[in-house]
Amino acid sequence: MPFSWTASIGFFLGFAFGVGCALAVMYSIYMGGYRAALRDSQLPAPPERYRKVMEKLSAQQNKKG
């Protein structure tokens, strides 16, 4: 097999697996954060950080509308 074929296959596999794995990791981090946010929103007394973010979002919405 010539070097160009080998290099092409290696480049493709490295790129495909590299990007695919990075996307899988980012998706799992995103979903973990999403689940944590939903769990925090259902607590009887939300955490301080959650309340601050909600106040900030409310202020941004009031500016727009």
Residue pairs with C-beta under 8 A, 6 or more apart in sequence:
37 50
40 46
40 47
40 50
41 50
46 54
